[in-house]
Amino acid sequence: MQTGADFNRTFLDQLEELGIQPDSRQLDMLMEYYLNLEDWNQRMNLTAINGLDDVCTRHFVDSLSIVKCIPKEELEKGLSVIDVGTGAGFPGMVLAIAFPGCRITLADSLNKRIRFLDDTLEKLGLANVTTVHGRAEDLGAAAAYREKFDLAVSRAVSSLPVLLEYCLPFVRTGGRFAAYKGEKLEAELAVSSKAIKVLGGTVRDRVSFELPGTDYFRELLVVEKTSATPARYPRKAGTPSASPIG
């Protein structure tokens, strides 16, 4: 049985470059997560990235790179976080392992992914994570989730104008939305100014970097929620992607 001790030095160096030094229990949990991901991935398409080294870099390290724009001290103290369109749990599950003080909600529209996440949570014994099945447009309009979170995160889900309508309704005034983006961010920002303003946001930070030890280009965009999102947003399911604000 593999344990966290089986991670190679490169992975630990990558985390150290981010200022993250997981303890042995956290490493064991990351390994258990990886093993369960590989097991379920044989039965359903959860991720095209396979193999321990690639999962470590392109999922685990990438998820934790958020410390480049959200101070690690805040995450260690604890935030309420929703991961919108979490898929196989990235970045939310990894953040929950690394920052157990955070209260994480993993939201996804596909129930089969929720089943995988629930199985993983049971195996890891994570008590700071809940899952919810539903479309972002429906959940963002629901009183139980609307403007309830300090931080919304989303990774590789949709173009920025659409993502803003999915995510900002979840964030309380004064909270933030952090989008994991790549080389297309500049073009997406150019058509997002109206959506940012209408939904109650203001761009606060933008960080460009390569994942530690790689040539994988990444950008993180932080939008602060400066005023309440108007009640008409998010629009009904399917509308944001079919007709983005702009």
VOTITI-198484 format. One record per atom (N, C-alpha, C, O, CB): residue in one letter; x, y, z. Coordinates in steps of 0.001 Angstrom, whole numbers, plus 500000, padded with zeros to 6 digits. Glycine has a CB too. Layout:
BEGIN
aXYZ
...
% end
This chain:
BEGIN
m500853498797500000
m500000500000500000
m500882501243500000
m501756501393500854
m499039500011501236
q500648502134499038
q501417503360498990
q500977504321500086
q499808504346500472
q501281504016497626
t501923505109500582
t501626506140501566
t502212507452501082
t502875507509500046
t502184505765502966
g501956508512501852
g502493509813501491
g504002509822501379
g504570510666500685
g502064510829502487
a504660508890502058
a506122508828501995
a506615508479500597
a507794508662500297
a506648507808502993
d505726507977499735
d506118507572498387
d506156508729497395
d506565508536496250
d505176506519497885
f505740509932497806
f505868511077496920
f507341511378496672
f508173511271497574
f505153512308497512
n507650511760495421
n509059512032495133
n509464513419495628
n508623514252495965
n509329511910493629
r510771513639495660
r511324514885496187
r510875516092495367
r510702517185495905
r512846514813496215
t510689515888494064
t510274516997493200
t508961517600493670
t508822518821493730
t510142516526491752
f507996516748494003
f506699517216494470
f506839518028495755
f506250519100495892
f505758516035494693
l507623517507496687
l507812518213497950
l508527519544497735
l508228520529498409
l508602517344498931
d509470519572496795
d510156520827496470
d509190521832495850
d509256523028496136
d511331520565495513
q508289521333494992
q507289522216494380
q506396522853495444
q506095524045495384
q506430521434493368
l505980522050496410
l505156522583497495
l505940523573498346
l505414524605498761
l504626521446498370
e507191523249498598
e508024524150499408
e508198525501498726
e508257526538499387
e509400523517499672
e508279525481497396
e508401526735496650
e507153527596496827
e507218528822496732
e508641526452495158
l506025526950497083
l504784527684497354
l504656528048498836
l503694528702499238
l503574526852496916
g505620527624499635
g505558527896501062
g504686526923501825
g504235527225502930
g505065529273501288
i504444525756501246
i503561524754501854
i504375523535502259
i505099522962501445
i502425524348500878
q504253523148503511
q504972521983504031
q503980521048504717
q503773521144505927
q506100522414505020
p503366520145503952
p502359519244504531
p502977518275505522
p504130517869505379
p501647518466503430
d502195517909506528
d502675516904507471
d502405515509506906
d501816515370505834
d501996517076508859
s502833514500507620
s502746513128507107
s501293512706506896
s500993511973505954
s503440512153508069
r500396513157507758
r498985512792507597
r498420513426506331
r497672512774505601
r498161513230508832
q498756514662506060
q498266515327504848
q498819514649503593
q498107514508502599
q498654516820504858
l500072514235503638
l500657513526502499
l499963512183502287
l499711511783501150
l502169513317502710
d499656511494503377
d498933510224503257
d497546510442502643
d497081509631501842
d498803509546504641
m496901511526503019
m495583511822502463
m495663512144500969
m494810511712500193
m494944512991503216
l496679512898500570
l496865513184499149
l497116511902498358
l496623511750497241
l498028514161498951
m497885510982498943
m498130509715498254
m496850508893498149
m496577508304497103
m499214508911498980
e496066508847499221
e494801508106499186
e493858508717498151
e493154508004497436
e494132508099500583
y493857510031498082
y493059510745497082
y493503510331495683
y492674510010494832
y493188512284497261
y494807510338495451
y495330509951494136
y494936508514493787
y494492508247492670
y496863510100494104
l495094507602494727
l494782506196494458
l493296506009494149
l492939505229493267
l495185505322495655
n492433506721494872
n490998506605494607
n490636507237493264
n489759506744492556
n490190507265495735
l491311508323492922
l491109508955491623
l491471507994490494
l490718507858489529
l491941510241491515
e492608507334490609
e493034506389489582
e492061505217489471
e491767504739488375
e494443505876489885
d491570504764490618
d490634503642490623
d489322504022489927
d488857503305489040
d490358503182492069
w488736505133490324
w487464505558489723
w487634505970488273
w486712505830487470
w486864506711490514
n488804506475487938
n489032506949486573
n489014505805485556
n488857506035484357
n490361507687486494
q489174504593486035
q489082503432485147
q487638503143484759
q487379502469483762
q489698502202485812
r486696503657485554
r485275503380485316
r484516504578484755
r483459504416484145
r484621502936486598
m485049505768484957
m484417506973484419
m485500507997484121
m486593507947484686
m483361507554485412
n485184508922483230
n486167509918482812
n486188511086483791
n485418512037483655
n485860510418481388
l487085511003484786
l487221512075485764
l488320513054485379
l488186514259485597
l487503511496487138
t489406512544484808
t490525513389484411
t491335512702483330
t491479511479483327
t491414513723485618
a491863513496482413
a492733512954481371
a494175512891481842
a495033512338481152
a492635513794480099
i494446513450483003
i495806513463483559
i495975512240484442
i495249512068485421
i496086514777484368
n496933511393484097
n497151510141484815
n498597510038485271
n499478510735484768
n496783508939483935
g498820509153486235
g500165508933486742
g500457509885487892
g500059511049487873
g501200509108485624
l501159509367488891
l501369510116490119
l502076511444489886
l501654512468490424
l502159509289491088
d503127511445489108
d503894512682488924
d503057513773488264
d503097514927488691
d505141512410488085
d502299513418487226
d501480514413486535
d500324514899487401
d500001516086487403
d500942513838485236
v499704513984488133
v498621514395489032
v499151515331490113
v498504516318490464
v497950513162489676
c500330515015490636
c500931515875491666
c501138517292491149
c500776518264491812
c502269515292492139
t501722517400489963
t502042518725489432
t500821519441488900
t500560520586489268
t503073518613488341
r500070518778488036
r499031519471487281
r497684519524487986
r496776520230487549
r498860518816485959
h497558518778489076
h496351518878489889
h496662519393491302
h496099520400491732
h495660517515489968
f497557518704492024
f497801519078493415
f498529520419493524
f498059521330494207
f498609517992494113
v499672520539492856
v500435521787492932
v499635522936492320
v499592524035492873
v501796521637492212
d499008522674491185
d498215523704490533
d497104524198491468
d496891525405491586
d497615523167489219
s496403523288492126
s495340523675493053
s495877524568494165
s495235525546494549
s494677522433493652
l497050524229494677
l497612524963495811
l498300526256495407
l498683527051496266
l498586524092496545
s498459526470494115
s499095527712493659
s498253528937493985
s498709530064493795
s499351527651492161
i497043528737494467
i496192529859494861
i496852530728495931
i496489531892496100
i494852529345495368
v497829530157496661
v498522530943497693
v499277532119497080
v499714533015497803
v499495530052498482
k499434532127495773
k500080533266495116
k499180534500495076
k499657535611494842
k500487532887493702
c497884534310495302
c496980535470495274
c496057535558496486
c495515536626496773
c496144535427494026
i495874534452497196
i495130534463498460
i496130534112499554
i496633532989499576
i493902533450498440
p496432535036500461
p497484534785501451
p497321533457502191
p496233533107502647
p497513535909502451
k498429532735502294
k498405531439502965
k497906531574504400
k497247530675504923
k499798530806502949
e498223532697505031
e497805532918506412
e496285532965506535
e495728532512507535
e498412534213506946
e495613533508505524
e494150533536505543
e493579532136505400
e492628531764506088
e493615534437504427
l494173531365504498
l493697530002504288
l493952529144505527
l493131528296505877
l494378529377503057
e495074529363506182
e495385528599507397
e494442528969508535
e494073528118509344
e496839528839507824
k494054530235508595
k493122530670509627
k491736530091509382
k491023529738510322
k493055532197509680
g491361529995508099
g490090529373507744
g489139530317507047
g488858531409507541
g489435528828508961
l488640529889505885
l487664530634505112
l486531529695504711
l486720528481504643
l488320531282503864
s485361530254504448
s484299529462503832
s484492529565502315
s484526530661501755
s482852529964504277
v484618528410501666
v485012528344500256
v484050527461499482
v483685526382499949
v486453527817500113
i483636527909498300
i482887527043497390
i483688526862496116
i484166527829495523
i481481527629497080
d483826525621495706
d484510525263494457
d483421524958493433
d482744523934493517
d485496524024494650
v483264525855492474
v482174525774491503
v482614524980490273
v483586525338489607
v481707527188491091
g481889523899489982
g482297523009488899
g483552522251489277
g484509522189488507
g482525523794487609
t483541521674490472
t484747521062491054
t485265519859490274
t486452519544490356
t484465520640492467
g484403519179489517
g484860518014488767
g485327516910489696
g484550516411490510
g485981518401487815
a486587516525489582
a487154515478490434
a487678516033491759
a488366515333492502
a488277514761489700
g487347517305492052
g487713517872493341
g488841518874493317
g489426519185494354
g488071516801494245
f489152519387492123
f490254520345492012
f489704521738491719
f488962521921490753
f491251519911490907
p490059522708492536
p491060522684493602
p490525522372494999
p491310522190495929
p491744523987493641
g489187522305495164
g488609522309496499
g489066521205497432
g489365521472498596
g487171522238496381
m489128519962496949
m489523518856497817
m490962519029498295
m491275518753499453
m489364517516497083
v491823519480497410
v493232519668497774
v493358520791498807
v494139520684499752
v494090519990496514
l492594521857498626
l492612522951499596
l492120522470500959
l492646522889501990
l491748524125499103
a491131521607500971
a490601521082502228
a491642520265502980
a491714520313504208
a489370520231501963
i492444519519502236
i493500518715502864
i494612519616503394
i495087519430504514
i494076517693501858
a495021520585502593
a496149521443502964
a495787522470504031
a496632522874504829
a496673522156501741
f494514522890504037
f494080523946504957
f492820523490505702
f491713523911505367
f493813525280504186
p492991522633506707
p491836522020507376
p490956523005508122
p489846522654508521
p492308520980508331
g491428524239508321
g490589525244508958
g489522525790508039
g488539526369508501
g491430526365509459
c489703525614506737
c488716526087505763
c487506525166505730
c487617523960505949
c489342526186504365
r486361525748505455
r485118524991505290
r484792525009503800
r484458526051503236
r483928525600506158
i484895523853503180
i484852523750501723
i483546523111501265
i483119522088501800
i486049522939501206
t482921523728500269
t481775523126499596
t482180522809498162
t482641523688497433
t480526524074499636
l482010521559497761
l482326521117496408
l481022521009495625
l480159520196495956
l483095519753496418
a480884521828494591
a479640521857493815
a479893521368492394
a480852521782491743
a479041523283493793
d479019520480491925
d479148520002490555
d477781519592490023
d476898519184490778
d480139518821490476
s477628519709488710
s476331519418488087
s476158517951487733
s475050517534487398
s476161520251486845
l477225517151487795
l477137515731487447
l477156514872488703
l478116514907489472
l478290515327486510
n476098514104488908
n475979513311490119
n477053512239490226
n477449511883491336
n474623512675490178
k477540511711489095
k478577510674489165
k479862511235489769
k480591510519490454
k478859510094487763
r480138512511489517
r481325513121490138
r481099513288491634
r482017513085492430
r481648514495489486
i479882513655492017
i479570513794493437
i479744512454494147
i480228512412495278
i478132514324493630
r479352511358493492
r479530510030494100
r481010509740494329
r481384509205495372
r478905508930493206
f481845510089493366
f483288509908493546
f483798510761494708
f484568510284495542
f484044510269492249
l483371512004494760
l483833512905495818
l483391512405497186
l484169512430498140
l483306514328495582
d482148511951497286
d481650511436498564
d482427510201498991
d482748510048500170
d480156511109498468
d482731509327498055
d483525508140498365
d484918508540498845
d485443507963499798
d483627507219497132
t485506509520498188
t486834509984498579
t486804510608499971
t487685510353500792
t487370510993497558
l485801511417500226
l485679512048501547
l485554511002502647
l486135511150503722
l484468512989501583
e484798509951502375
e484648508884503364
e485987508196503623
e486329507907504770
e483603507856502893
k486734507938502572
k488028507280502731
k489030508171503456
k489842507680504239
k488581506878501373
l488978509474503200
l489938510394503812
l489519510824505217
l490354511253506014
l490111511619502935
g488239510710505515
g487760511152506818
g487769512660506971
g487952513171508076
g488589510539507897
l487570513388505855
l487572514850505900
l486247515356506464
l485175515039505949
l487823515442504493
a486344516147507529
a485132516653508163
a484822518089507765
a483769518618508120
a485260516559509661
n485737518728507026
n485550520147506688
n485044520343505261
n485157521434504703
n486860520903506869
v484481519274504665
v484025519336503281
v482598518820503163
v482239517809503767
v484959518530502369
t481784519529502376
t480470519040501998
t480373519079500476
t481069519856499821
t479333519886502664
t479516518245499927
t479294518232498484
t477860518642498194
t476965518443499016
t479596516834497885
v477653519219497011
v476302519574496592
v476183519347495092
v477032519773494308
v475965521050496962
h475107518667494714
h474848518371493315
h473886519403492757
h472786519572493284
h474283516946493143
g474284520092491703
g473399521064491085
g474146521964490135
g475373522046490178
g472707521889492134
r473410522640489275
r474012523596488357
r474290524890489102
r473550525279490006
r473098523850487134
a475369525548488705
a475768526783489379
a474656527818489346
a474452528540490323
a477025527354488737
e473930527899488223
e472878528899488111
e471766528668489140
e471216529620489692
e472297528889486700
d471445527406489390
d470391527087490359
d470883527275491796
d470174527840492629
d469898525644490157
l472080526808492078
l472617526919493427
l472874528375493808
l472654528773494952
l473903526111493549
g473345529169492836
g473650530566493114
g472427531407493407
g472535532491493979
g474382531155491968
a471266530911493017
a470008531609493298
a469357531114494578
a468408531726495068
a469043531442492138
a469857530010495127
a469262529405496321
a469730530111497588
a470913530424497728
a469608527914496395
a468809530360498501
a469126531107499720
a470226530440500544
a470990531127501222
a467879531262500568
a470315529127500493
a471309528403501292
a472739528674500836
a473683528483501603
a471034526915501231
y472902529118499593
y474250529302499034
y474533530722498558
y475693531116498439
y474450528357497889
r473512531473498292
r473708532800497702
r474398533755498676
r473919533979499788
r472363533387497264
e475525534311498243
e476305535292499005
e476624534793500416
e476535535546501386
e475548536619499084
k476999533511500516
k477307532900501814
k478805532627502007
k479208532212503094
k476534531603501964
f479639532848500983
f481019532379501047
f482031533514501037
f481837534546500393
f481295531452499900
d483129533290501778
d484254534232501752
d484986534177500421
d485516535182499946
d485228533934502895
l485008532995499829
l485806532783498621
l485128531764497716
l484715530698498171
l487233532315498981
a485015532092496443
a484622531117495422
a485837530865494542
a486583531789494221
a483393531624494570
v486028529622494157
v487128529260493271
v486577528421492125
v485561527741492269
v488244528490494041
s487259528478490992
s486866527642489868
s488057527471488946
s488840528397488730
s485661528253489108
r488177526273488410
r489353525915487632
r488916525187486364
r488262524146486421
r490322525038488466
a489293525759485217
a489068525105483925
a487601524750483696
a487287523637483275
a489913523851483827
v486704525699483974
v485271525430483818
v484699526095482583
v484031525441481782
v484512525897485043
s484952527395482414
s484323528121481312
s485078529416481074
s486029529733481789
s482826528406481608
s484646530165480061
s485258531457479783
s484896532435480901
s483888532259481586
s484801532003478399
l485711533451481077
l485570534343482222
l484199535023482331
l483642535044483429
l486629535388482156
p483623535579481258
p482309536219481428
p481244535262481972
p480403535654482780
p481841536789480102
v481288534020481526
v480342533004482007
v480661532634483449
v479768532525484289
v480383531742481107
l481943532445483719
l482394532042485049
l482025533075486106
l481677532718487232
l483898531819485048
l482099534331485754
l481734535394486691
l480273535280487113
l479943535459488285
l481993536768486067
e479399534981486148
e477981534842486484
e477721533579487285
e476812533545488115
e477134534835485220
y478504532550487046
y478388531335487844
y478811531574489294
y478160531094490222
y479231530219487229
c479900532316489486
c480590532322490781
c480307533513491689
c480154533331492897
c482031532259490545
l480232534720491150
l480071535881492024
l478798535857492864
l478816536375493981
l480087537125491203
p477682535277492382
p476500535223493252
p476718534451494556
p475976534662495516
p475360534601492503
f477704533575494613
f477966532805495828
f478726533613496876
f478728533254498054
f478747531554495487
v479368534698496456
v480332535395497312
v479656536522498084
v478893537307497521
v481492535952496475
r479948536589499380
r479437537690500209
r480131538991499803
r481225538971499239
r479660537398501732
t479490540105500094
t480126541398499852
t481389541500500720
t481345541278501930
t479136542577500160
g482496541834500085
g483786541856500770
g484582540585500558
g485770540535500877
g483584542078502239
g483934539551500019
g484622538309499708
g485261538367498331
g485282539420497693
g483661537136499790
r485790537215497866
r486529537203496610
r486203535971495778
r485783534933496289
r488021537266496878
f486412536127494495
f486354535020493537
f487729534890492901
f488267535861492368
f485240535250492446
a488292533699492957
a489599533437492354
a489433532458491203
a488984531327491393
a490600532882493405
a489799532904490006
a489691532077488803
a491068531579488393
a492004532365488241
a489037532867487646
y491183530272488216
y492411529669487700
y492338529731486179
y491457529126485568
y492595528183488211
k493256530456485579
k493210530668484144
k494576530422483508
k495573530216484199
k492731532081483834
g494596530449482157
g495828530242481415
g496065531358480428
g495817532527480721
g495798528916480698
e496545530992479260
e497009531981478302
e495895532829477699
e496184533865477099
e497749531299477212
k494646532431477835
k493545533178477227
k492977534271478125
k492020534944477741
k492448532234476850
l493548534460479312
l492958535394480253
l492879536808479700
l491867537482479893
l493742535394481531
e493913537272479019
e493920538637478510
e492710538884477603
e492012539889477741
e495225538915477749
a492476537964476683
a491341538107475770
a490013538013476515
a489066538730476194
a491401537039474675
e489945537131477508
e488704536975478266
e488413538216479117
e487260538620479260
e488780535728479159
l489454538806479672
l489267540023480461
l488731541161479599
l487935541981480057
l490585540439481119
a489175541199478351
a488767542277477445
a487266542299477209
a486709543346476879
a489482542141476121
v486601541155477373
v485144541100477150
v484380540861478452
v483215540463478428
v484802539994476141
s485037541105479587
s484416540805480882
s484112542024481732
s483537541894482813
s485297539897481651
s484487543207481265
s484343544394482123
s482889544636482534
s482617544985483683
s484884545629481404
k481958544452481596
k480545544678481931
k480061543648482946
k479368544001483901
k479670544622480661
a480417542377482750
a479980541328483671
a480519541591485076
a479796541433486059
a480440539942483172
i481776541989485172
i482374542265486478
i481603543369487185
i481277543246488366
i483856542658486329
k481310544450486464
k480608545588487056
k479175545238487431
k478730545535488540
k480614546764486095
v478452544606486505
v477045544293486724
v476855543338487904
v475889543463488656
v476442543688485463
l477760542403488062
l477626541369489086
l478156541804490446
l478085541048491416
l478341540125488647
g478692543035490516
g479128543569491803
g480583543339492133
g480954543312493307
g478315542989492866
g481421543173491115
g482823542866491364
g483792543957490948
g483437544883490219
g483179541622490667
t485027543829491427
t486142544695491043
t487404543847490989
t487700543118491936
t486310545895492042
v488145543932489898
v489393543174489798
v490390543707490825
v490676544904490867
v489986543259488358
r490916542800491654
r491848543197492705
r493261542684492489
r494217543300492959
r491349542718494024
d493411541576491793
d494750541025491624
d494789540123490405
d493796539503490024
d495186540253492880
r495961540071489811
r496209539179488685
r497663538733488768
r498578539556488767
r495899539880487308
v497862537435488839
v499200536889489026
v499516535924487897
v498746535002487630
v499326536185490396
s500650536135487230
s501099535253486151
s502352534510486608
s503239535105487220
s501378536061484843
f502426533217486312
f503574532433486776
f503617531100486039
f502672530738485339
f503506532204488309
e504703530386486198
e504797528992485766
e504725528120487007
e505304528453488041
e506117528722484955
l504018527007486906
l503953526094488043
l505368525711488450
l506202525440487586
l503114524829487701
p505655525684489741
p507021525398490209
p507616524167489551
p506999523101489525
p507029525216491712
g508816524324489023
g509541523206488437
g509050522778487073
g509432521714486587
g509476522058489341
t508192523603486430
t507629523231485129
t507631524447484202
t508034525545484588
t506185522667485289
d507168524221482967
d506945525338482055
d505448525530481791
d505064526105480773
d507698525108480730
y504600525042482718
y503159525193482590
y502760526602483007
y502904526973484172
y502414524137483441
f502258527389482054
f501884528777482324
f500517528829483003
f499587528112482632
f501870529605481015
r500425529696484006
r499186529813484764
r498956531275485144
r499904532011485418
r499226528916486030
e497689531687485157
e497324532995485680
e496190532812486674
e495302531981486487
e496917533971484536
l496242533606487730
l495175533639488719
l494595535039488742
l495325536026488826
l495687533222490127
l493286535114488669
l492597536397488705
l491729536447489953
l490974535516490234
l491742536616487421
v491842537539490698
v491024537716491897
v490074538886491686
v490497540007491405
v491913537949493152
v488783538604491827
v487744539623491732
v487111539767493112
v486590538799493667
v486669539254490642
e487157540969493657
e486527541223494952
e485061541570494756
e484701542268493809
e487253542358495705
k484222541082495651
k482787541401495619
k482586542713496384
k482645542737497614
k481913540229496247
t482353543775495665
t482248545093496287
t480810545547496504
t480569546503497241
t482963546104495448
s479858544877495874
s478444545171496103
s477625543924495800
s478086543023495100
s477969546372495230
a476412543881496328
a475568542696496156
a475246542462494679
a475047543405493912
a474266542844496965
t475201541203494307
t474797540842492950
t473297541068492790
t472520540614493630
t475166539366492634
p472870541759491730
p471425541972491515
p470660540647491506
p471177539618491071
p471185542721490186
a469436540694491989
a468631539483492166
a468406538719490867
a468167537513490908
a467299539840492769
r468475539378489725
r468193538686488461
r469346537788488023
r469206537031487062
r467895539699487369
y470471537862488709
y471620537004488375
y471874536015489503
y471719536374490670
y472890537857488112
p472257534787489195
p472460534271487846
p471129534035487134
p470106533772487765
p473266532974487893
r471168534136485808
r469995533849485002
r469736532344484964
r470537531564485479
r470169534404483580
k468641531942484367
k468248530537484406
k469309529661483752
k470093530114482918
k466897530338483712
a469309528387484158
a470328527436483709
a470468527427482197
a469479527323481471
a469996526040484198
g471705527536481729
g472005527508480311
g472149528879479693
g472822529028478673
g470954526762479599
t471534529879480285
t471573531224479714
t472956531878479779
t473383532469478787
t470578532098480424
p473670531796480900
p474994532446480940
p475949531966479850
p476668532769479255
p475631532211482284
s475958530663479588
s476861530144478552
s476363530455477150
s477162530652476234
s477032528642478708
a475040530501476975
a474485530783475656
a474539532262475310
a474668532635474144
a473061530297475581
s474440533102476340
s474414534544476112
s475147535260477249
s474509535832478133
s472953535057475995
p476478535231477230
p477262535852478314
p476983537336478432
p476686537997477437
p478753535634478087
i477076537859479635
i476924539296479862
i478037540019479105
i479211539673479237
i476965539642481397
g477665541012478321
g478699541732477579
g478088542675476562
g478813543365475846
g479636540755476884
% end
